Amino acid sequence: MSETGISLDATLPLSWMVESPLSSSTLEQRRHGNISLLKALTAIETATQERDETPETVRKHLERVESKLDVLLMLVAKLALDATQLPADCDVRLSPAQIAWQTHEACLPTAGQTVTINLFLSPRVPQPLVLQAIVRDAAAGKVHADLHEIDDELDEWLTRTIFRHHRRAVHARKQP
C-alpha cells in the first residue's frame, strides 16, 4: 500500500463487488448519498472542537442537545446494525484518488475490472461510503484501485474527511 500524500489508514468494514457501468441517475444518487454521509460525519466529528470556542452557557445547552442526539444515533445505529450485517474488517488505505485494501478472501477482482466498494467509516453512522473504482492490481490478498466517477464536490468532501483522519492519526502518534 504505497500511495503518497495524505491517506486514511484504518481497519474498517469493507465489501466489494464487480459491477458493470452504471446509469447516470444511479451515479448521481450515489454521489449525493456519499456527500451527505461525509458532511454528516464532519458535523459529528467536529462538534467537540466548535463547542470549546463557545460561551459557557451556550456550551452547556449544546452538550445537552448533543447527548440527546448521541442517544438517537446509537439507537438508530443499533437498529441498522441489527438489520444489516457489516462486512468483514479489512486494512484499508484511502486517498483522494485511490483505495487499497488487504483481504483474506480467496476470490479477488482482476486488473481492469470496475468494482463498487462499500466502506463503513464510522460505527456511529452505519451507512457505507459507496465508491466506484477500477482495479489496478490484485495479488496476494492486496487490492489496489483508482477511484472512478469522483466529481469536484465529492473530491472536496472526501479529501476533508481523509485529512481529518490523517491529522488525528498524526496527533495520536505524537502522544506519549
PyMOL commands that set and color helices and strands:
alter all, ss='L'
color gray80, all
select helices_A, chain A and resi 24-51+56-83+152-174
alter helices_A, ss='H'
color red, helices_A
select strands_A, chain A and resi 8-18+89-94+98-102+114-119+129-139+142-148
alter strands_A, ss='S'
color yellow, strands_A
deselect
rebuild
show_as cartoon
